[in-house]
Amino acid sequence: MLLTNGDWKNRSALRQGHLDRNAHVRSVVPKERFLEFQAEEGWGPLCRFLGVSEPDMLYPNINAGDWTAKLTQMVCQQILIRKAKKVMPVVGAVLVGVAGLLAWRMK
């Protein structure tokens, strides 16, 4: 909300808010305490900035393969489950009512 002054659907306002926030951070954080880091750069720049040696492992890459698609599917499933839990009591009540009406009419 802060990035867009409440207009979260406005993509250009969101982009401009993001750029403005980044510019503000660059202007207030001392250069010796600030690292602009891109994950694809790997361990090198990050470890040099922190003054530590690079670990003996590959830099993590959580976007490899179909991880993003699986995460999106999992989130969508959770949303559907939550919505179904809200609707089920109503559907159940209607089905019980219809079953009762059918049973009454068949007598």
N, C-alpha and C positions, 0 to 999 in steps of 0.2 A: 504494500500500500504506500509506503514511504517513497518508493521509487517512481510512482506514477501519480502521487497525490490523490489516491483513491480510485483512479481510473485504470484498473488492472487489466481491462480488455484492450486498451489502447497500446498496440505493439510499438509504435514509434515513441510514445511517452515512456514505455517500459525501457526501451533501448536507450533513450536519452537519459533517463534516470540512472540506469546502470553506468553509463559513461561518466555522468556527473559525479556519482558516488566514487568511482575509481579515481577520477581526477582529484577529488577531495582527499582521499586516502593518500595519494601520492604527494599532495601538498603538505600534509601534516605529519607524516611519519618520516623520521630522519632517514636519509639514504642508506646509512650504514646498518640500519635495522629493518630494511625493506628489501624484499626479493620478489620480483615479478617472475613467476615460475610457470612454465607450461609442462604438464605431465609428460608429454612426449620427449622432453629433454632428458629424462631419466634421472639417475642418482647424482650425476656430476655436479650440476649447479647447486642443487639443494644441499649436498654434503659439504661443498666448498663454503657455502654461505654459513652453515652451522658449525664449520670447523671440525668436522668429523670425517673419518675415512668411509669410503663407500662399502656397503655390506656385500657379502659374497652371495648375492641372490639377484635374480632378475627384478627389475622394477615392476611393481604390480600393475596389471592391466585388466581392470574389471570389465572393460567393454569388448573383450575378445570374444569371438564366436557369436553365439546367439544369446548371450547373457541378458542384453537389454530387452530382447523380445520375450524371454522367459520372465523377467521382472515385470514387464508391462502386463503379460498374461496373468501373473499372480495377483497384481494389484486389481485388475479388472474382475477377477474371480472373487476377490474379497469384497469388492463393492457390490457385486451381484448377490453374494450371500447375505450381506447386511440388508440389502433392499428386500430380498426374499423373506427374511425373518420378520420384517415389518409387515409384509403383505399377507403372510401365511395365516395369521389368526383370522383375518377378514375372509380369506378364501375358504378356510375351514368352516367358519360359521355359515357361509353361504351354501357350501356343500351339505352340511348337516340340515339346513333348512330345506334345501331342494330334496334331499333324501326323505325327510319327514313328510314333505308334501306329496311326493310320489307314493310313499307307503300309505298315506291316508287315502289317496285317490284310488289305489288298487284294492282297497277293502270293499 
